[in-house]
Amino acid sequence: MQRRNKKVFCAMAVMGVMSISACGQTTEENVQDVQNEKIAESEEVTVPEIPETDFEVTITMENASPFHDGKFEGWGTSFCWWANRIGYSDVLSEKAAKAFYDKEEGLGLNIVRYNIGGGDDPTHAHITRTDSEVPGYAINPTYDETSGTYTWEYDWTQDANQRNVLQKVMENYGEDIIVEGFSNSPPYFMTNSGCSSGAENASDDNLREDAYDAFATYLVDVAEHFDSEWGVRFQSMTGMNEPYTSYWHAYSDKQEGCHFEYGESQSKMIVALRNALNERGMEDVQVSGTDETSIDTQLITYNNLSPQAKESITRIDTHSYSGTSLARMKEVASSEGKNLWMSEVDGGDIVGRNAGQMGAGLWLARQIINDMNGMEPSAWILWQVIDNHISKDGYHGKTDSGMVDVEKGYWGTAVADHDNEDILLTMKYYTFGQFTRYIRPGDTIISGDKRSLAAYDAENQKLTIVVMNSDEEEISYYFDLSSFSKIGTSAQVIRTSGSLENGEKWKELAPIETLENGLAVNLKGNSVTTFVIENIVE
């Protein structure tokens, strides 16, 4: 895009009139006035004019995230349930670790939400997915009716698949990895229904009244073992996941889950977990919560926690499957002095007209931009990077879901091909990478508009802007960077568009020149583009 300038002639006003001497000569003083006037008339001052574009957005540090001292913690994914499905294979585990956690060749994720399985009654066989029956560690339970005491033993060979993937990630990319431990359900013998998929009535609490401390002990035992035996220190833990919902019911064919009523039940769980961690000398392990499915619900449940429970929570975690109160969520977390994570979301929708294989990726881009601009959390975490599996034999007598239709919406960003021991990537994967590879931990998130997100790396004097265009036609943008005192002369350009067969996948294009106070760009239809400007000073 060409820059246009406006010529402005600035004339200095000359006060009064020239006096003429008796002999018709101008005085020395009046000669100087005339010279000044001529100089002023000849001076041409160039004032840059903002180019005519379809959209304009101002990028300013005034719109920076307040969380985690303004430093972004990173991008991540839950390991529930894909790691439980592929972890039997070292080949698949290593390929997945590289595809998702390698910051040079992969997505460069650095956060793991590790699912601590409760474990169902061994006689149950109601879950039909091949990936979601996550083993628990507790075995041989007993219960003393008189004292209300739970006892059990541990089988640390359980959950080997999920743990294998974690170990591959830690071995190869573990320098900056953050691991959170989270639970979908307590062990079955601590539940009212005797089933780790939920209560008989999905709206009822399923953790037994006398089992809060026992469940907290179980979680902390697992955390302690991970630390001492496997060298994995959980940065944070949460004992509940989407607790105030009616999704979880006994004998579900899908997964573990547990309802906790907001207020007293959730508060008791949070305090029990905090106390159990403190008793083991694990004060540094944060308690987060409450990971509700909706941002609006998250506000309700947090506001109804007891003072002790609020004090126990270091960070508010929310999912963003629904809800509109993003700005309010940011306001509450900030005013309460809590950190904020967007800890789970995904979906099977598409965005864009005639977007083809980019439709699912554009949906993901829009979700990230909305969440990050609206709440400015210090981390953004996808539900599962792999949601579908291909296997002619299935797994444990169950049938896998097979390949996704890449022209439509689908969950996850890749598919595990067990028959060929391969990870099949999609354009949704490459779209995700337009954010994760270039907006990095330590950056400061800066909100843009409904199509853009920015981040500033003060240490390296680098600004990153990610922009989506879900229109079929090209659009133009002007990014006003006038709030920065210095701007580098060019911007690196990386773009994803089209299809797997012949599209652009993190394609580096020719750099473009910046303007004096901003950046003007044209955006290809149905694309996501990342611009990186170096030598830019706040």
C-alpha positions as CSV (number, residue, x, y, z in Angstrom):
1,M,0.0,0.0,0.0
2,Q,1.4,3.4,-1.0
3,R,1.8,6.1,1.6
4,R,0.4,9.5,0.7
5,N,1.6,12.8,2.1
6,K,-0.1,16.1,2.5
7,K,1.8,19.3,1.8
8,V,1.2,22.1,4.4
9,F,2.7,25.6,4.0
10,C,3.3,27.1,7.4
11,A,3.6,30.9,7.2
12,M,4.6,32.9,10.3
13,A,2.4,36.0,10.8
14,V,4.3,39.3,10.6
15,M,2.8,41.7,13.0
16,G,2.3,45.4,11.9
17,V,3.4,47.0,8.6
18,M,6.9,47.9,7.4
19,S,7.9,51.5,8.0
20,I,9.8,53.4,5.4
21,S,12.6,55.7,6.3
22,A,12.5,59.3,5.2
23,C,14.9,58.6,2.4
24,G,12.7,55.6,1.2
25,Q,14.9,52.9,2.7
26,T,13.7,50.1,4.9
27,T,15.1,49.9,8.4
28,E,17.4,47.0,9.4
29,E,14.7,45.7,11.6
30,N,12.1,45.6,8.8
31,V,14.6,44.0,6.5
32,Q,14.9,41.1,8.9
33,D,11.1,40.8,9.2
34,V,10.8,40.5,5.4
35,Q,13.5,37.8,5.3
36,N,11.7,35.8,8.1
37,E,8.5,36.0,6.2
38,K,10.1,34.8,3.0
39,I,11.8,31.9,4.8
40,A,8.5,30.9,6.4
41,E,6.6,30.9,3.1
42,S,9.2,28.7,1.6
43,E,9.2,26.1,4.4
44,E,7.3,22.9,3.4
45,V,6.3,20.6,6.3
46,T,5.3,17.1,5.5
47,V,2.6,15.6,7.7
48,P,1.9,11.9,7.1
49,E,-1.7,11.0,6.2
50,I,-3.2,7.8,7.4
51,P,-3.8,5.6,4.3
52,E,-7.3,4.8,3.3
53,T,-8.0,1.2,4.4
54,D,-11.0,-0.9,5.2
55,F,-10.2,-1.1,8.9
56,E,-8.0,0.8,11.3
57,V,-7.0,-0.3,14.8
58,T,-4.7,1.4,17.3
59,I,-2.1,-0.8,19.0
60,T,-1.1,0.7,22.4
61,M,0.4,-0.5,25.6
62,E,-2.6,1.2,27.3
63,N,-4.5,-1.9,26.3
64,A,-2.1,-4.4,27.8
65,S,-3.0,-7.4,30.0
66,P,-2.8,-6.8,33.8
67,F,-2.3,-10.4,34.7
68,H,0.9,-12.2,35.8
69,D,2.8,-8.9,36.0
70,G,1.8,-8.3,32.4
71,K,3.7,-11.4,31.2
72,F,2.1,-14.0,29.1
73,E,2.6,-17.5,30.4
74,G,1.9,-19.4,27.2
75,W,-0.3,-21.7,25.2
76,G,-1.3,-25.3,26.0
77,T,-3.6,-28.2,25.7
78,S,-5.2,-30.7,28.0
79,F,-3.8,-34.2,27.9
80,C,-7.2,-35.6,28.5
81,W,-7.9,-37.7,26.5
82,W,-5.6,-38.0,23.5
83,A,-2.4,-38.7,25.4
84,N,-4.2,-41.6,27.1
85,R,-5.0,-43.0,23.7
86,I,-1.6,-42.6,21.9
87,G,0.8,-43.1,24.8
88,Y,1.2,-46.9,24.3
89,S,3.3,-46.0,21.2
90,D,6.7,-44.3,21.6
91,V,6.6,-43.4,18.0
92,L,3.2,-41.6,18.2
93,S,4.2,-40.0,21.6
94,E,7.4,-38.6,20.2
95,K,5.8,-37.3,17.0
96,A,3.0,-35.7,19.1
97,A,5.5,-34.1,21.5
98,K,7.4,-32.6,18.5
99,A,4.3,-31.5,16.6
100,F,2.8,-29.7,19.6
101,Y,5.7,-28.7,21.8
102,D,8.7,-28.1,19.6
103,K,8.9,-24.3,19.3
104,E,11.1,-24.4,16.1
105,E,9.2,-27.0,14.0
106,G,5.9,-27.4,15.9
107,L,3.3,-25.3,17.7
108,G,5.7,-24.4,20.5
109,L,3.1,-25.1,23.3
110,N,4.5,-24.9,26.8
111,I,1.5,-25.7,29.1
112,V,0.2,-29.2,29.9
113,R,-3.1,-29.8,31.8
114,Y,-2.6,-33.3,33.1
115,N,-5.7,-35.3,33.9
116,I,-5.4,-37.1,37.3
117,G,-7.9,-39.9,36.7
118,G,-10.2,-40.8,39.5
119,G,-10.7,-44.3,38.2
120,D,-14.0,-46.1,37.8
121,D,-15.3,-49.2,39.4
122,P,-13.4,-52.0,37.7
123,T,-16.7,-53.8,37.0
124,H,-18.0,-50.9,34.9
125,A,-17.8,-50.8,31.2
126,H,-20.1,-48.0,30.1
127,I,-17.6,-45.6,28.4
128,T,-17.6,-46.2,24.7
129,R,-14.9,-43.7,23.5
130,T,-11.5,-45.3,23.0
131,D,-9.6,-42.4,24.7
132,S,-11.6,-41.2,27.7
133,E,-11.4,-44.0,30.2
134,V,-8.5,-42.6,32.2
135,P,-7.1,-45.0,34.8
136,G,-6.9,-43.9,38.4
137,Y,-4.1,-44.8,40.8
138,A,-6.1,-45.9,43.8
139,I,-6.7,-49.7,44.3
140,N,-8.0,-52.0,47.1
141,P,-10.1,-49.4,48.9
142,T,-11.7,-49.9,52.2
143,Y,-14.1,-47.8,54.2
144,D,-14.7,-47.7,58.0
145,E,-18.4,-46.9,58.5
146,T,-17.8,-46.1,62.2
147,S,-15.1,-43.5,61.7
148,G,-15.9,-42.6,58.1
149,T,-12.3,-43.3,57.2
150,Y,-11.2,-44.1,53.7
151,T,-8.0,-46.2,53.0
152,W,-6.5,-47.4,49.8
153,E,-3.3,-48.5,48.1
154,Y,-1.6,-47.3,45.0
155,D,-0.7,-48.8,41.7
156,W,1.7,-46.4,40.1
157,T,1.9,-48.4,36.9
158,Q,-1.5,-47.1,36.0
159,D,-2.0,-44.2,33.5
160,A,1.2,-45.2,31.7
161,N,0.0,-43.9,28.4
162,Q,-0.8,-40.3,29.4
163,R,2.4,-40.2,31.4
164,N,4.5,-41.5,28.5
165,V,3.5,-38.6,26.4
166,L,4.2,-36.2,29.3
167,Q,7.6,-37.7,29.7
168,K,8.4,-37.3,26.0
169,V,7.4,-33.6,26.2
170,M,9.5,-33.1,29.3
171,E,12.6,-34.9,28.0
172,N,12.7,-33.0,24.8
173,Y,11.0,-29.6,25.5
174,G,10.8,-29.5,29.2
175,E,12.8,-26.3,29.9
176,D,9.8,-24.0,30.0
177,I,7.0,-26.5,30.5
178,I,4.2,-25.6,32.9
179,V,2.2,-28.6,34.2
180,E,-1.2,-28.3,35.9
181,G,-2.9,-31.3,37.5
182,F,-6.7,-31.4,37.2
183,S,-9.4,-33.8,38.1
184,N,-12.7,-34.7,36.4
185,S,-13.9,-36.9,39.2
186,P,-12.8,-38.5,42.5
187,P,-12.2,-42.2,42.7
188,Y,-15.4,-44.2,42.4
189,F,-15.3,-45.4,46.0
190,M,-15.5,-41.8,47.2
191,T,-18.7,-41.0,45.2
192,N,-22.4,-41.2,46.1
193,S,-23.2,-43.2,43.0
194,G,-20.2,-45.5,43.1
195,C,-19.4,-44.3,39.5
196,S,-16.8,-41.8,38.5
197,S,-19.0,-40.5,35.6
198,G,-21.3,-38.6,38.0
199,A,-24.3,-38.8,40.3
200,E,-27.5,-40.7,39.5
201,N,-29.1,-37.3,39.2
202,A,-26.7,-35.2,37.1
203,S,-27.5,-32.0,39.1
204,D,-26.5,-33.6,42.5
205,D,-23.1,-33.6,44.1
206,N,-21.3,-36.9,43.7
207,L,-18.4,-36.6,46.2
208,R,-19.5,-38.0,49.5
209,E,-19.9,-35.6,52.4
210,D,-17.2,-37.3,54.4
211,A,-14.7,-37.7,51.5
212,Y,-13.5,-34.1,50.8
213,D,-10.3,-34.6,52.8
214,A,-9.8,-38.1,51.4
215,F,-10.1,-36.8,47.8
216,A,-7.7,-34.0,48.5
217,T,-5.3,-36.5,50.0
218,Y,-5.5,-38.6,46.8
219,L,-4.7,-35.7,44.6
220,V,-1.8,-34.5,46.7
221,D,-0.4,-38.1,46.9
222,V,-0.4,-38.1,43.1
223,A,1.3,-34.7,42.9
224,E,3.9,-35.7,45.4
225,H,4.7,-39.0,43.6
226,F,5.0,-37.1,40.2
227,D,7.5,-34.8,41.8
228,S,9.6,-37.3,43.7
229,E,9.6,-40.2,41.3
230,W,9.1,-38.7,37.9
231,G,10.5,-35.2,38.3
232,V,7.3,-33.4,37.4
233,R,6.3,-30.6,39.8
234,F,2.8,-29.4,39.2
235,Q,2.7,-25.6,39.0
236,S,-1.0,-25.7,40.0
237,M,-3.8,-28.1,40.8
238,T,-7.6,-28.0,40.6
239,G,-9.9,-30.7,42.1
240,M,-12.9,-29.8,39.9
241,N,-13.6,-29.4,36.2
242,E,-16.9,-27.8,35.0
243,P,-18.4,-28.6,38.4
244,Y,-21.6,-26.5,38.3
245,T,-23.2,-28.3,35.3
246,S,-25.7,-31.1,34.8
247,Y,-23.4,-32.8,32.3
248,W,-22.1,-35.6,34.5
249,H,-24.2,-38.6,35.3
250,A,-23.7,-42.2,36.4
251,Y,-22.9,-44.7,33.7
252,S,-22.2,-42.1,31.0
253,D,-20.8,-43.4,27.7
254,K,-18.5,-40.5,27.5
255,Q,-16.2,-39.7,30.4
256,E,-15.6,-39.0,34.1
257,G,-17.3,-36.0,35.7
258,C,-18.5,-34.7,39.0
259,H,-21.0,-32.0,40.0
260,F,-20.1,-29.7,42.8
261,E,-22.8,-27.2,43.8
262,Y,-21.6,-23.6,43.9
263,G,-21.0,-22.1,47.3
264,E,-20.4,-24.5,50.1
265,S,-19.4,-27.6,48.1
266,Q,-16.9,-25.9,45.9
267,S,-15.5,-23.9,48.8
268,K,-14.9,-27.1,50.8
269,M,-13.1,-28.8,48.0
270,I,-10.8,-25.8,47.4
271,V,-9.9,-25.4,51.0
272,A,-9.4,-29.1,51.5
273,L,-6.9,-29.2,48.6
274,R,-5.1,-26.1,49.8
275,N,-4.7,-27.6,53.3
276,A,-3.5,-30.9,52.0
277,L,-0.9,-29.3,49.9
278,N,0.3,-27.1,52.8
279,E,0.6,-30.1,55.1
280,R,3.0,-31.8,52.6
281,G,5.2,-28.7,52.3
282,M,3.9,-27.9,48.8
283,E,2.9,-24.3,49.5
284,D,4.3,-23.3,46.2
285,V,1.8,-25.4,44.2
286,Q,-1.1,-23.1,43.4
287,V,-4.7,-24.0,43.7
288,S,-6.8,-22.8,40.7
289,G,-10.5,-22.9,40.0
290,T,-13.2,-23.4,39.3
291,D,-12.9,-24.2,35.5
292,E,-16.6,-23.7,34.7
293,T,-17.7,-24.3,31.2
294,S,-19.1,-20.8,30.8
295,I,-17.6,-17.5,31.6
296,D,-20.8,-16.2,33.1
297,T,-21.1,-19.3,35.3
298,Q,-17.5,-18.8,36.4
299,L,-18.3,-15.4,37.7
300,I,-21.3,-16.8,39.6
301,T,-19.3,-19.6,41.2
302,Y,-16.3,-17.5,42.1
303,N,-18.5,-14.8,43.7
304,N,-20.2,-17.5,45.9
305,L,-16.9,-19.0,47.2
306,S,-16.3,-18.5,50.9
307,P,-13.6,-16.0,52.0
308,Q,-11.3,-18.8,52.9
309,A,-11.7,-20.5,49.5
310,K,-11.1,-17.2,47.7
311,E,-8.0,-16.7,49.7
312,S,-6.9,-20.2,48.8
313,I,-7.2,-19.6,45.1
314,T,-4.2,-18.0,43.4
315,R,-5.6,-18.1,39.9
316,I,-9.1,-18.1,38.4
317,D,-9.4,-20.6,35.5
318,T,-12.4,-20.4,33.2
319,H,-13.5,-22.2,30.1
320,S,-15.0,-20.1,27.3
321,Y,-17.5,-22.5,25.6
322,S,-20.2,-19.9,26.3
323,G,-20.8,-16.7,28.1
324,T,-20.6,-13.0,27.2
325,S,-19.1,-11.4,30.3
326,L,-15.5,-11.4,29.2
327,A,-14.8,-7.8,30.3
328,R,-16.4,-8.5,33.7
329,M,-14.3,-11.6,34.1
330,K,-11.2,-9.6,33.6
331,E,-12.4,-6.9,35.9
332,V,-13.2,-9.3,38.8
333,A,-10.0,-11.3,38.5
334,S,-7.9,-8.1,38.4
335,S,-9.7,-6.4,41.3
336,E,-9.4,-9.6,43.4
337,G,-5.7,-9.7,42.8
338,K,-5.9,-13.1,41.0
339,N,-4.2,-14.3,37.9
340,L,-6.5,-15.5,35.0
341,W,-6.3,-18.4,32.6
342,M,-8.6,-19.4,29.8
343,S,-8.1,-23.1,30.6
344,E,-10.2,-25.0,28.1
345,V,-12.2,-24.5,24.9
346,D,-12.6,-26.0,21.4
347,G,-15.5,-26.6,19.0
348,G,-16.6,-28.2,15.8
349,D,-17.7,-25.1,13.9
350,I,-16.4,-23.1,10.9
351,V,-16.1,-19.4,10.0
352,G,-15.8,-17.8,6.6
353,R,-17.5,-18.0,3.3
354,N,-16.3,-20.6,0.9
355,A,-13.3,-21.0,3.2
356,G,-12.9,-24.7,2.6
357,Q,-10.2,-26.3,4.8
358,M,-9.6,-22.9,6.4
359,G,-13.1,-22.8,7.9
360,A,-12.2,-24.7,11.1
361,G,-9.0,-22.7,11.5
362,L,-10.7,-19.4,11.1
363,W,-13.2,-20.5,13.8
364,L,-10.3,-21.2,16.1
365,A,-8.6,-17.9,15.3
366,R,-11.8,-16.0,16.1
367,Q,-12.1,-17.8,19.4
368,I,-8.6,-17.0,20.4
369,I,-8.9,-13.3,19.4
370,N,-12.2,-13.0,21.2
371,D,-10.9,-14.6,24.4
372,M,-7.6,-12.9,24.5
373,N,-9.0,-9.4,23.7
374,G,-12.0,-9.8,26.0
375,M,-10.2,-11.2,29.1
376,E,-6.5,-10.8,28.4
377,P,-5.7,-14.0,30.3
378,S,-2.1,-14.9,30.9
379,A,-2.6,-18.3,29.3
380,W,-4.8,-19.8,26.6
381,I,-5.3,-23.6,26.5
382,L,-7.0,-25.8,23.9
383,W,-9.1,-28.7,25.0
384,Q,-7.5,-31.5,23.0
385,V,-5.0,-31.1,20.2
386,I,-6.1,-34.6,19.0
387,D,-9.7,-35.6,19.2
388,N,-10.0,-38.2,16.4
389,H,-8.2,-41.5,15.9
390,I,-7.8,-43.9,13.0
391,S,-7.3,-47.6,13.8
392,K,-8.6,-50.6,11.9
393,D,-8.4,-52.6,15.2
394,G,-9.9,-50.0,17.5
395,Y,-8.7,-50.0,21.1
396,H,-9.7,-52.2,24.0
397,G,-12.6,-53.6,22.0
398,K,-14.0,-50.2,21.1
399,T,-14.2,-48.5,17.7
400,D,-12.2,-45.3,16.9
401,S,-13.9,-42.2,15.3
402,G,-11.8,-42.1,12.1
403,M,-10.5,-39.3,10.0
404,V,-12.2,-35.9,10.2
405,D,-13.8,-34.1,7.3
406,V,-11.3,-31.3,6.9
407,E,-13.8,-29.3,4.8
408,K,-16.1,-29.0,7.7
409,G,-15.8,-28.3,11.4
410,Y,-14.1,-30.7,13.8
411,W,-12.6,-30.8,17.3
412,G,-8.8,-30.9,17.8
413,T,-6.1,-29.8,15.4
414,A,-4.7,-33.2,14.3
415,V,-5.7,-36.8,13.9
416,A,-3.7,-39.8,15.2
417,D,-3.2,-42.5,12.6
418,H,-2.5,-45.6,14.6
419,D,-2.3,-47.9,11.6
420,N,0.7,-45.9,10.2
421,E,2.0,-44.5,13.5
422,D,1.6,-40.9,12.3
423,I,0.1,-37.6,13.4
424,L,-2.0,-36.1,10.6
425,L,-2.0,-32.3,10.7
426,T,-4.8,-30.0,9.5
427,M,-5.2,-26.4,8.5
428,K,-6.6,-25.8,12.0
429,Y,-3.3,-26.9,13.4
430,Y,-1.4,-24.4,11.1
431,T,-3.8,-21.6,12.0
432,F,-3.2,-22.3,15.7
433,G,0.5,-22.0,15.0
434,Q,0.1,-18.5,13.6
435,F,-0.5,-17.4,17.2
436,T,1.5,-19.9,19.3
437,R,4.8,-19.8,17.3
438,Y,5.1,-16.0,17.4
439,I,3.3,-14.7,20.5
440,R,5.6,-16.3,23.1
441,P,5.8,-16.6,26.9
442,G,7.1,-13.4,28.4
443,D,5.4,-11.2,25.9
444,T,2.7,-8.7,27.0
445,I,-0.7,-9.3,25.4
446,I,-2.2,-6.2,23.8
447,S,-5.9,-6.2,22.8
448,G,-6.7,-5.3,19.2
449,D,-10.1,-5.5,17.5
450,K,-12.4,-8.3,16.5
451,R,-10.0,-9.6,13.9
452,S,-6.6,-8.9,15.5
453,L,-4.4,-9.6,18.5
454,A,-1.1,-8.1,19.4
455,A,1.8,-8.8,21.8
456,Y,4.9,-6.9,22.7
457,D,8.3,-8.3,23.7
458,A,9.9,-5.5,25.6
459,E,13.2,-7.3,26.1
460,N,13.7,-7.9,22.4
461,Q,11.9,-4.8,21.3
462,K,9.5,-6.8,19.1
463,L,5.8,-6.4,18.3
464,T,3.7,-9.3,16.9
465,I,0.3,-8.7,15.4
466,V,-1.9,-11.7,14.3
467,V,-4.8,-10.8,12.0
468,M,-7.6,-13.0,10.5
469,N,-9.6,-12.3,7.4
470,S,-12.7,-14.5,7.2
471,D,-14.0,-12.6,4.2
472,E,-13.8,-14.2,0.8
473,E,-12.2,-11.1,-0.6
474,E,-9.1,-9.2,0.3
475,I,-9.4,-6.5,2.9
476,S,-6.9,-3.8,4.0
477,Y,-5.9,-2.8,7.5
478,Y,-4.0,0.1,9.1
479,F,-2.4,-0.5,12.5
480,D,-1.7,2.8,14.2
481,L,1.5,2.4,16.2
482,S,2.0,6.1,17.0
483,S,2.1,5.4,20.8
484,F,5.5,3.7,20.3
485,S,8.5,6.0,20.3
486,K,10.4,4.1,17.6
487,I,9.2,1.7,14.9
488,G,11.4,-0.6,12.9
489,T,11.5,-0.1,9.2
490,S,9.9,-3.4,8.1
491,A,7.6,-6.2,9.2
492,Q,8.2,-9.9,8.8
493,V,5.1,-11.6,7.2
494,I,3.9,-15.2,7.8
495,R,0.6,-16.5,6.5
496,T,-1.6,-19.6,6.5
497,S,-4.4,-20.0,3.9
498,G,-5.8,-22.5,1.5
499,S,-5.6,-26.3,1.8
500,L,-3.2,-28.9,3.0
501,E,-2.4,-29.9,-0.6
502,N,-1.6,-26.5,-2.1
503,G,-2.1,-23.9,0.6
504,E,0.2,-21.7,2.7
505,K,1.3,-23.2,6.0
506,W,3.3,-20.7,8.0
507,K,4.6,-19.4,4.7
508,E,7.1,-16.6,5.1
509,L,6.3,-13.9,2.6
510,A,8.4,-10.9,1.5
511,P,8.7,-8.3,4.3
512,I,6.8,-5.1,4.0
513,E,7.9,-1.6,4.9
514,T,6.4,0.2,7.9
515,L,5.1,3.8,7.7
516,E,6.3,6.5,10.0
517,N,3.6,5.8,12.6
518,G,2.1,2.5,11.6
519,L,1.7,-0.5,9.3
520,A,-0.7,-0.7,6.3
521,V,-1.4,-4.2,5.0
522,N,-3.6,-6.1,2.6
523,L,-5.0,-9.4,3.9
524,K,-5.8,-12.3,1.6
525,G,-9.3,-13.7,1.8
526,N,-9.8,-16.6,4.3
527,S,-6.4,-16.3,5.8
528,V,-4.5,-15.7,9.1
529,T,-1.4,-13.6,8.9
530,T,1.2,-12.7,11.5
531,F,3.3,-9.6,11.3
532,V,6.5,-9.2,13.3
533,I,8.1,-5.8,13.7
534,E,11.5,-5.6,15.4
535,N,13.3,-2.6,16.7
536,I,10.1,-1.1,18.1
537,V,10.4,0.8,21.4
538,E,7.6,1.6,23.8
